[in-house]
Amino acid sequence: MHGDLETDHDVLVTLHRFTLATAEQLHQLHGGTAGIKQTQKRLTRLHTDGLADFVTLPQAGRAKAWHLTAQGAAVAATFPEARRTDAQTLDGEQFAVRHGREHLLDVGRIHAAFVADARERGEDCGPLDLRPAPELPVDGAGAYRPAAELTYTAGTGEERHRLRAFVERHRPGVGAEETAAQLAACAAVWEQAGPGGRVWERRWRSFPRLLVVLVGTAAAGVRSAVADLRLAAEENPAVAEMLAAVPAGAARIEDLVQRGPSAPIWHPLSSGGRACGWTEL
């Protein structure tokens, strides 16, 4: 590997964790003050070295989505930061086929939006502070596997505090049943009892927020999509109970990317309250 080893290392770790990413996403995470052409040159060099490869996306412009080769994955797996769940041991193309390239790239867009917003606000959310598809087991009820789990350090100076959120990607209509099942699985984690209280209390000081990102939703369709999510929650007593106690909201991915997660784009799932920033849910 030639060039800036530290930054090459960072890109390899990110691709190892997130499976698939565009040059723009990687530049948002690791580009610093350099232009995007420097990130593109870095990816070309990793490709020449046999560590990374790409697929051409069918969208307009035929952008490239990058993933590690078997050799690149083997190199990245030696880095302590490149810890992944059992479900993420497939190579990039196999994992993309299982979950869908669009899903993987949307998770990257969501992550980059939080990182950019944190930098602008002087807060802390780094390239590895979003963990794709973590598995949270529930005794006797399988497991909850959100699209991602986010860690974010809000505030500055002595007022800093840690926030966590589960991220779900929701496509209204075609994904309604899947999202309802995900909400039910999350509720199972929330209500799981253990010695002296609920199991999650041994892991977190407060239960993570629940952020549902709407994909393929026109601006005019947001209210209907949110109403459908609320209806699905009301039909499941465990989900309704969880949402009465856990901050949760839904926002369009376009608004998230263009305006940032701290903008008033999140519609609360527990009530008909007005849209707000994600930390205000």
Residue frames as qw, qx, qy, qz and C-alpha x, y, z in Angstrom:
[[0.000, 0.890, 0.456, 0.000, 0.00, 0.00, 0.00],
 [0.463, 0.231, 0.011, 0.856, 1.42, 3.38, -1.00],
 [0.114, -0.638, -0.194, -0.737, 0.79, 6.94, 0.09],
 [0.308, -0.461, 0.378, -0.741, -0.87, 8.08, 3.28],
 [0.358, -0.037, -0.930, 0.075, -1.04, 4.86, 5.30],
 [0.103, 0.193, 0.663, -0.715, -3.13, 6.31, 8.11],
 [0.511, 0.302, 0.030, -0.804, -5.89, 7.54, 5.81],
 [0.533, 0.170, -0.747, -0.358, -5.78, 4.38, 3.70],
 [0.158, -0.061, -0.910, 0.379, -6.19, 2.50, 6.98],
 [0.307, 0.256, 0.441, -0.804, -9.26, 4.58, 7.86],
 [0.581, 0.283, -0.326, -0.690, -10.89, 3.98, 4.47],
 [0.442, 0.112, -0.885, -0.099, -10.25, 0.24, 4.66],
 [0.006, 0.146, 0.819, -0.555, -11.78, 0.06, 8.14],
 [0.440, 0.296, 0.184, -0.828, -14.85, 1.99, 7.00],
 [0.603, 0.248, -0.547, -0.525, -15.38, -0.23, 3.98],
 [0.288, 0.054, -0.943, 0.160, -14.88, -3.31, 6.14],
 [0.140, 0.240, 0.699, -0.659, -17.59, -2.15, 8.52],
 [0.449, 0.468, 0.203, -0.734, -20.06, -0.64, 6.05],
 [0.684, 0.224, 0.681, 0.132, -19.53, -3.05, 3.13],
 [0.423, 0.533, 0.489, 0.546, -20.34, -0.56, 0.38],
 [0.129, -0.797, -0.188, 0.559, -19.79, 3.20, 0.02],
 [0.536, 0.780, 0.164, 0.277, -19.45, 5.80, -2.69],
 [0.553, 0.207, -0.152, 0.793, -16.41, 8.03, -3.05],
 [0.166, -0.637, -0.057, -0.751, -18.58, 10.96, -1.92],
 [0.761, -0.598, -0.166, -0.189, -19.55, 9.20, 1.30],
 [0.841, -0.160, -0.151, 0.494, -15.96, 8.21, 2.04],
 [0.332, 0.432, -0.047, 0.838, -14.85, 11.76, 1.31],
 [0.415, -0.708, -0.106, -0.561, -17.45, 13.15, 3.74],
 [0.856, -0.505, -0.104, 0.033, -16.07, 10.84, 6.43],
 [0.805, -0.314, 0.142, 0.483, -12.34, 11.00, 5.74],
 [0.565, 0.629, 0.191, 0.499, -11.58, 13.72, 3.20],
 [0.437, -0.486, -0.172, 0.737, -10.84, 16.51, 5.61],
 [0.134, 0.785, 0.023, -0.605, -10.15, 19.80, 3.84],
 [0.214, -0.230, 0.731, 0.606, -8.87, 18.17, 0.64],
 [0.565, 0.268, -0.233, -0.745, -10.99, 18.05, -2.51],
 [0.890, 0.043, 0.344, -0.295, -12.93, 14.94, -3.45],
 [0.718, 0.587, -0.371, -0.042, -10.43, 14.22, -6.24],
 [0.007, 0.568, -0.770, 0.291, -7.91, 13.26, -3.56],
 [0.667, -0.085, 0.627, -0.393, -10.34, 10.66, -2.20],
 [0.858, 0.455, 0.022, -0.240, -10.98, 9.36, -5.71],
 [0.439, 0.660, -0.602, 0.096, -7.22, 9.05, -6.28],
 [0.324, -0.410, 0.771, -0.364, -6.89, 7.18, -2.98],
 [0.819, 0.139, 0.435, -0.347, -9.59, 4.70, -4.01],
 [0.744, 0.606, -0.261, -0.108, -7.95, 4.24, -7.41],
 [0.148, 0.616, -0.743, 0.217, -4.69, 3.44, -5.65],
 [0.556, -0.188, 0.713, -0.383, -6.38, 0.91, -3.34],
 [0.863, 0.391, 0.138, -0.290, -7.95, -0.62, -6.46],
 [0.542, 0.673, -0.503, 0.025, -4.54, -0.84, -8.16],
 [0.082, -0.485, 0.804, -0.336, -3.13, -2.49, -5.02],
 [0.482, -0.093, -0.846, -0.207, -5.88, -5.12, -5.17],
 [0.071, -0.124, -0.741, 0.656, -7.50, -4.02, -1.89],
 [0.365, 0.472, 0.423, -0.683, -10.70, -2.40, -3.18],
 [0.158, 0.220, 0.770, 0.578, -13.04, -2.84, -6.13],
 [0.293, 0.270, 0.196, -0.896, -16.21, -1.14, -7.29],
 [0.305, 0.480, 0.807, 0.159, -19.60, -1.70, -8.89],
 [0.013, -0.088, -0.253, -0.963, -21.19, 0.83, -11.21],
 [0.250, 0.409, 0.669, -0.568, -24.55, 2.04, -9.98],
 [0.287, 0.477, 0.720, 0.414, -27.44, 2.26, -12.44],
 [0.003, -0.853, -0.354, 0.383, -28.49, 5.75, -11.35],
 [0.426, 0.884, 0.045, 0.187, -27.84, 8.81, -13.47],
 [0.054, -0.885, 0.451, -0.099, -24.16, 9.57, -13.66],
 [0.931, 0.115, -0.338, 0.079, -23.21, 5.90, -13.15],
 [0.229, -0.781, 0.488, -0.317, -21.38, 6.55, -9.91],
 [0.602, 0.210, -0.755, 0.153, -19.15, 3.90, -8.39],
 [0.721, -0.599, 0.132, -0.324, -19.86, 2.11, -5.13],
 [0.329, 0.572, -0.722, 0.209, -16.70, 0.76, -3.53],
 [0.895, -0.392, 0.075, -0.199, -16.16, -2.43, -1.54],
 [0.320, -0.643, 0.691, 0.080, -13.19, -4.44, -0.32],
 [0.703, 0.311, -0.612, -0.190, -11.72, -7.33, -2.24],
 [0.917, -0.306, -0.251, 0.044, -10.96, -10.57, -0.42],
 [0.646, 0.167, -0.285, 0.688, -7.38, -9.33, -0.02],
 [0.059, -0.519, 0.114, -0.845, -8.58, -5.96, 1.29],
 [0.736, -0.520, -0.141, -0.410, -10.94, -7.62, 3.76],
 [0.886, -0.145, -0.305, 0.318, -8.11, -9.81, 5.03],
 [0.395, 0.305, -0.249, 0.830, -5.91, -6.74, 5.56],
 [0.318, -0.531, 0.017, -0.785, -8.68, -4.74, 7.25],
 [0.832, -0.409, -0.326, -0.184, -9.61, -7.66, 9.51],
 [0.701, -0.009, -0.413, 0.582, -6.21, -7.31, 11.20],
 [0.022, 0.414, -0.171, 0.894, -7.15, -3.83, 12.46],
 [0.075, -0.240, -0.804, 0.539, -8.73, -3.72, 15.96],
 [0.307, 0.282, 0.157, -0.895, -11.29, -1.14, 14.79],
 [0.471, 0.152, -0.598, -0.630, -12.65, -3.48, 12.13],
 [0.197, 0.074, 0.920, -0.332, -14.89, -5.49, 14.40],
 [0.488, 0.003, -0.398, -0.777, -18.01, -6.74, 12.72],
 [0.737, -0.080, 0.453, -0.496, -20.97, -8.93, 13.56],
 [0.520, -0.049, 0.838, 0.161, -21.21, -12.53, 12.38],
 [0.563, 0.661, 0.482, -0.114, -23.73, -11.46, 9.76],
 [0.287, 0.925, -0.161, -0.191, -21.13, -9.23, 8.13],
 [0.562, -0.446, 0.622, 0.314, -18.49, -11.82, 7.31],
 [0.707, 0.508, 0.455, 0.187, -19.57, -12.11, 3.67],
 [0.404, -0.038, 0.258, 0.877, -17.64, -10.20, 1.04],
 [0.138, 0.330, 0.096, -0.929, -19.03, -6.86, -0.08],
 [0.383, 0.059, -0.572, -0.723, -20.88, -8.11, -3.12],
 [0.365, -0.266, -0.892, -0.014, -22.53, -11.04, -1.28],
 [0.110, -0.420, -0.587, 0.683, -23.61, -8.77, 1.56],
 [0.216, 0.251, -0.147, -0.932, -24.96, -6.24, -0.92],
 [0.392, -0.104, -0.766, -0.499, -27.02, -8.95, -2.65],
 [0.306, -0.369, -0.839, 0.258, -28.50, -10.07, 0.68],
 [0.108, -0.584, -0.456, 0.663, -29.39, -6.59, 1.98],
 [0.374, 0.825, 0.382, 0.180, -29.61, -4.62, -1.25],
 [0.514, 0.178, -0.008, 0.839, -27.13, -2.05, -2.45],
 [0.134, -0.680, -0.205, -0.691, -29.67, 0.73, -1.98],
 [0.698, -0.679, -0.225, -0.046, -30.09, -0.20, 1.69],
 [0.770, -0.235, -0.075, 0.588, -26.34, -0.23, 2.32],
 [0.342, 0.336, 0.114, 0.870, -25.74, 3.08, 0.57],
 [0.332, -0.747, -0.258, -0.515, -28.66, 4.71, 2.40],
 [0.748, -0.589, -0.194, 0.236, -27.15, 3.67, 5.73],
 [0.612, -0.010, 0.039, 0.790, -23.94, 5.36, 4.59],
 [0.039, 0.587, 0.238, 0.773, -25.84, 8.53, 3.63],
 [0.566, -0.753, -0.275, -0.193, -27.51, 8.61, 7.04],
 [0.770, -0.389, -0.109, 0.495, -24.17, 8.18, 8.78],
 [0.454, 0.226, 0.120, 0.853, -22.46, 10.89, 6.75],
 [0.180, -0.734, -0.283, -0.590, -25.31, 13.29, 7.57],
 [0.670, -0.719, -0.176, 0.050, -24.82, 12.81, 11.32],
 [0.725, -0.177, 0.021, 0.666, -21.04, 13.16, 11.04],
 [0.270, 0.456, 0.208, 0.822, -21.32, 16.38, 9.01],
 [0.364, -0.788, -0.267, -0.420, -23.87, 17.85, 11.43],
 [0.752, -0.573, -0.148, 0.293, -21.73, 17.00, 14.46],
 [0.600, 0.039, 0.075, 0.795, -18.69, 18.71, 12.93],
 [0.039, 0.611, 0.254, 0.749, -20.70, 21.83, 12.12],
 [0.534, -0.755, -0.198, -0.324, -22.05, 21.98, 15.68],
 [0.059, 0.651, -0.626, 0.425, -18.69, 21.28, 17.35],
 [0.820, -0.285, 0.350, -0.352, -19.99, 17.96, 18.67],
 [0.121, -0.469, 0.864, 0.137, -18.67, 14.45, 18.19],
 [0.880, 0.218, 0.357, -0.225, -19.82, 11.73, 15.82],
 [0.142, -0.603, 0.671, 0.407, -17.01, 9.95, 14.00],
 [0.498, 0.343, -0.635, -0.481, -16.64, 7.62, 11.01],
 [0.397, -0.007, -0.917, 0.028, -17.09, 4.53, 13.20],
 [0.205, 0.027, 0.587, -0.783, -19.83, 5.85, 15.49],
 [0.760, 0.162, 0.018, -0.629, -22.57, 4.16, 13.50],
 [0.268, -0.236, 0.933, 0.036, -22.64, 0.37, 13.67],
 [0.576, 0.118, -0.456, -0.668, -24.57, -1.34, 10.86],
 [0.815, -0.099, -0.459, -0.341, -26.99, -4.16, 11.70],
 [0.053, -0.376, 0.799, -0.466, -26.01, -4.92, 15.31],
 [0.609, -0.259, -0.712, -0.237, -27.67, -7.98, 16.81],
 [0.268, -0.343, 0.510, -0.741, -29.45, -7.49, 20.14],
 [0.365, -0.134, -0.916, -0.099, -30.69, -10.87, 21.38],
 [0.554, -0.308, 0.177, -0.753, -33.96, -11.28, 23.26],
 [0.202, -0.140, 0.943, -0.223, -34.45, -14.35, 25.44],
 [0.378, 0.342, 0.847, -0.152, -36.92, -16.67, 23.79],
 [0.417, 0.795, 0.328, -0.294, -37.81, -14.14, 21.09],
 [0.716, 0.529, 0.169, 0.423, -34.91, -14.16, 18.64],
 [0.473, -0.297, -0.006, 0.829, -33.12, -10.85, 18.21],
 [0.238, 0.925, 0.212, -0.206, -33.58, -7.24, 17.18],
 [0.595, -0.074, 0.342, 0.724, -31.33, -6.11, 14.35],
 [0.218, 0.871, 0.173, -0.405, -31.89, -2.46, 13.41],
 [0.668, 0.706, -0.005, 0.235, -30.41, -1.03, 10.24],
 [0.481, 0.435, -0.383, 0.658, -27.83, 0.65, 12.46],
 [0.548, -0.721, -0.341, 0.252, -26.98, 1.77, 15.99],
 [0.302, 0.748, -0.069, 0.587, -25.71, 5.35, 16.36],
 [0.586, -0.536, -0.302, 0.527, -23.48, 6.77, 19.08],
 [0.222, 0.739, 0.133, 0.622, -23.29, 10.55, 19.33],
 [0.455, -0.382, -0.404, 0.696, -21.67, 12.91, 21.84],
 [0.048, 0.828, 0.368, 0.420, -23.76, 16.08, 22.10],
 [0.382, -0.919, -0.061, 0.078, -22.89, 19.39, 23.72],
 [0.545, 0.603, -0.318, 0.488, -19.51, 21.00, 24.29],
 [0.017, -0.572, 0.529, -0.627, -17.11, 21.41, 27.20],
 [0.125, -0.096, 0.855, -0.495, -18.46, 20.18, 30.52],
 [0.634, 0.220, 0.261, -0.694, -21.97, 19.91, 29.07],
 [0.410, 0.296, -0.769, -0.390, -21.10, 16.95, 26.84],
 [0.655, -0.063, 0.629, -0.414, -23.36, 13.90, 27.08],
 [0.068, -0.139, 0.914, 0.375, -23.69, 10.65, 25.19],
 [0.687, 0.276, 0.158, -0.654, -26.74, 9.92, 23.03],
 [0.226, -0.093, 0.932, 0.266, -27.63, 6.67, 21.31],
 [0.635, 0.344, 0.071, -0.688, -30.20, 5.80, 18.69],
 [0.547, 0.136, 0.803, 0.193, -31.44, 2.84, 16.73],
 [0.275, 0.442, -0.315, -0.794, -31.88, 3.69, 13.05],
 [0.577, 0.308, 0.756, -0.017, -34.50, 2.03, 10.89],
 [0.076, 0.210, -0.513, -0.829, -34.86, 2.46, 7.13],
 [0.420, 0.423, 0.724, -0.347, -38.53, 2.47, 6.16],
 [0.074, 0.003, -0.592, -0.803, -40.05, 2.39, 2.70],
 [0.503, 0.189, 0.417, -0.733, -43.76, 3.17, 3.11],
 [0.793, 0.308, -0.167, -0.498, -46.11, 0.65, 1.55],
 [0.802, 0.295, -0.518, -0.012, -43.76, -2.12, 0.47],
 [0.429, 0.248, -0.707, 0.506, -41.88, -2.11, 3.79],
 [0.490, -0.521, 0.082, -0.694, -44.76, -1.51, 6.18],
 [0.929, -0.296, -0.170, -0.141, -44.95, -5.04, 7.57],
 [0.756, 0.179, -0.357, 0.520, -41.18, -5.31, 7.91],
 [0.066, 0.479, -0.301, 0.822, -41.00, -2.04, 9.82],
 [0.700, -0.477, -0.012, -0.532, -43.88, -3.10, 12.10],
 [0.945, -0.130, -0.265, 0.139, -41.95, -6.28, 12.86],
 [0.518, 0.335, -0.343, 0.708, -38.82, -4.24, 13.58],
 [0.290, -0.550, 0.178, -0.763, -40.72, -2.01, 15.99],
 [0.881, -0.367, -0.104, -0.280, -42.05, -5.10, 17.76],
 [0.855, 0.072, -0.320, 0.402, -38.54, -6.57, 18.01],
 [0.206, 0.470, -0.308, 0.801, -37.24, -3.29, 19.44],
 [0.583, -0.520, 0.058, -0.621, -40.07, -3.31, 21.98],
 [0.944, -0.192, -0.265, 0.025, -39.04, -6.83, 23.01],
 [0.591, 0.236, -0.367, 0.678, -35.54, -5.52, 23.80],
 [0.131, -0.515, 0.168, -0.830, -37.00, -2.59, 25.71],
 [0.712, -0.434, 0.047, -0.550, -39.34, -4.67, 27.90],
 [0.802, 0.083, -0.577, 0.133, -37.07, -7.70, 28.49],
 [0.570, -0.755, 0.153, -0.286, -36.88, -8.21, 32.24],
 [0.664, 0.274, -0.593, 0.362, -33.83, -9.31, 34.20],
 [0.590, -0.440, -0.518, 0.437, -32.67, -9.42, 37.82],
 [0.292, -0.498, -0.231, 0.783, -33.36, -6.05, 39.42],
 [0.254, 0.657, 0.002, -0.710, -34.96, -4.42, 36.40],
 [0.784, 0.597, 0.076, -0.150, -34.85, -4.47, 32.63],
 [0.869, -0.017, 0.213, 0.446, -31.91, -6.04, 30.84],
 [0.474, 0.692, 0.100, 0.535, -31.06, -2.95, 28.79],
 [0.313, -0.931, 0.060, -0.180, -30.45, -0.94, 31.97],
 [0.786, -0.449, 0.273, 0.326, -27.24, -2.90, 32.51],
 [0.665, 0.259, 0.362, 0.600, -25.97, -1.69, 29.14],
 [0.168, 0.502, 0.189, 0.827, -27.20, 1.92, 28.77],
 [0.021, -0.172, -0.496, 0.851, -28.21, 4.71, 31.15],
 [0.530, 0.422, 0.258, -0.689, -31.23, 5.40, 28.94],
 [0.693, 0.303, 0.640, 0.132, -32.77, 3.38, 26.13],
 [0.268, -0.108, 0.451, 0.844, -31.62, 4.54, 22.67],
 [0.438, 0.475, 0.067, -0.760, -33.85, 6.83, 20.67],
 [0.585, 0.279, 0.737, 0.189, -35.61, 5.29, 17.69],
 [0.166, 0.593, -0.231, -0.754, -35.09, 7.09, 14.36],
 [0.650, 0.383, 0.651, 0.082, -37.10, 5.88, 11.37],
 [0.037, -0.466, 0.392, 0.792, -35.73, 7.19, 8.07],
 [0.669, 0.540, 0.418, -0.293, -38.30, 7.34, 5.28],
 [0.249, -0.296, 0.669, 0.635, -36.99, 6.29, 1.88],
 [0.044, 0.260, 0.786, 0.560, -38.86, 6.83, -1.38],
 [0.056, -0.722, -0.636, 0.268, -41.30, 9.26, 0.24],
 [0.205, 0.597, 0.230, 0.741, -42.31, 12.53, -1.41],
 [0.060, 0.109, -0.403, 0.906, -42.48, 15.60, 0.81],
 [0.541, -0.192, -0.124, -0.809, -46.26, 15.59, 0.43],
 [0.804, -0.143, -0.538, -0.211, -46.43, 12.00, 1.67],
 [0.247, 0.297, -0.707, 0.592, -44.61, 12.43, 4.98],
 [0.469, -0.210, 0.376, -0.771, -47.72, 13.00, 7.10],
 [0.893, 0.033, -0.187, -0.409, -49.40, 9.89, 5.73],
 [0.689, 0.269, -0.633, 0.229, -46.26, 7.80, 6.25],
 [0.024, 0.281, -0.646, 0.710, -45.92, 8.99, 9.84],
 [0.672, -0.134, 0.168, -0.709, -49.63, 8.39, 10.49],
 [0.886, 0.112, -0.409, -0.187, -49.26, 4.82, 9.23],
 [0.462, 0.274, -0.699, 0.472, -46.29, 4.26, 11.56],
 [0.285, -0.236, 0.487, -0.791, -48.29, 5.58, 14.49],
 [0.827, -0.034, -0.091, -0.553, -51.18, 3.30, 13.58],
 [0.779, 0.188, -0.592, 0.087, -48.85, 0.29, 13.45],
 [0.178, 0.277, -0.672, 0.664, -47.54, 1.24, 16.88],
 [0.527, -0.184, 0.272, -0.784, -51.02, 1.59, 18.35],
 [0.868, 0.034, -0.328, -0.370, -51.96, -1.90, 17.15],
 [0.749, 0.057, -0.576, 0.322, -49.15, -3.46, 19.19],
 [0.526, -0.832, -0.142, -0.102, -49.48, -2.76, 22.95],
 [0.774, -0.361, 0.052, 0.517, -45.78, -3.42, 23.61],
 [0.455, 0.335, 0.224, 0.794, -44.73, -0.98, 20.87],
 [0.171, -0.812, -0.259, -0.494, -47.21, 1.65, 22.08],
 [0.675, -0.717, -0.096, 0.145, -45.86, 1.32, 25.62],
 [0.709, -0.109, 0.128, 0.685, -42.28, 1.64, 24.41],
 [0.286, 0.501, 0.266, 0.772, -43.01, 4.74, 22.32],
 [0.362, -0.865, -0.254, -0.238, -44.71, 6.40, 25.28],
 [0.661, -0.699, 0.098, 0.256, -41.37, 6.24, 27.10],
 [0.648, -0.161, 0.396, 0.630, -38.72, 6.25, 24.36],
 [0.205, 0.708, -0.126, -0.664, -38.09, 9.29, 22.11],
 [0.527, 0.160, 0.751, 0.364, -38.89, 8.25, 18.54],
 [0.330, 0.713, 0.045, -0.617, -39.43, 10.04, 15.26],
 [0.702, 0.333, 0.542, 0.320, -39.50, 9.71, 11.49],
 [0.078, 0.788, -0.175, -0.586, -37.91, 11.89, 8.80],
 [0.804, 0.593, 0.037, -0.015, -37.31, 11.74, 5.05],
 [0.798, -0.170, 0.186, 0.548, -33.80, 10.78, 4.02],
 [0.411, 0.613, 0.202, 0.644, -33.65, 13.75, 1.63],
 [0.274, -0.902, -0.029, -0.334, -34.38, 16.15, 4.50],
 [0.806, -0.534, 0.110, 0.229, -31.84, 14.40, 6.69],
 [0.735, 0.111, 0.224, 0.630, -29.10, 14.71, 4.08],
 [0.268, 0.654, 0.222, 0.672, -29.92, 18.25, 2.94],
 [0.289, -0.808, -0.013, -0.513, -30.82, 19.89, 6.27],
 [0.226, 0.367, -0.752, 0.499, -29.06, 17.71, 8.83],
 [0.479, -0.354, -0.802, 0.042, -30.46, 15.65, 11.72],
 [0.204, -0.321, -0.499, 0.779, -30.59, 18.60, 14.14],
 [0.218, -0.082, -0.271, -0.934, -33.04, 20.47, 11.87],
 [0.519, 0.125, 0.544, -0.647, -36.77, 20.27, 12.68],
 [0.487, 0.253, -0.643, -0.535, -37.41, 17.38, 10.31],
 [0.188, -0.017, -0.970, 0.150, -38.35, 14.60, 12.76],
 [0.584, -0.329, -0.216, -0.710, -42.03, 13.85, 13.30],
 [0.304, -0.294, 0.781, -0.460, -42.67, 12.26, 16.73],
 [0.416, -0.065, -0.852, -0.313, -44.17, 8.76, 16.61],
 [0.171, -0.280, -0.830, 0.450, -45.78, 8.92, 20.04],
 [0.120, 0.694, 0.471, -0.531, -48.03, 11.90, 19.34],
 [0.462, 0.735, 0.383, 0.317, -49.05, 14.47, 16.77],
 [0.343, -0.781, 0.016, 0.522, -46.47, 16.98, 17.99],
 [0.430, 0.878, -0.147, -0.152, -44.69, 19.35, 15.63],
 [0.865, 0.327, -0.174, 0.338, -41.47, 18.38, 13.85],
 [0.395, -0.882, 0.257, 0.024, -38.23, 18.93, 15.77],
 [0.287, 0.649, -0.702, 0.053, -34.54, 18.05, 15.83],
 [0.771, -0.029, -0.634, -0.044, -33.63, 14.49, 16.72],
 [0.340, 0.057, -0.675, 0.652, -32.29, 15.40, 20.17],
 [0.296, -0.081, 0.251, -0.918, -35.59, 17.15, 20.99],
 [0.559, -0.180, -0.689, -0.425, -37.88, 14.18, 20.37]]
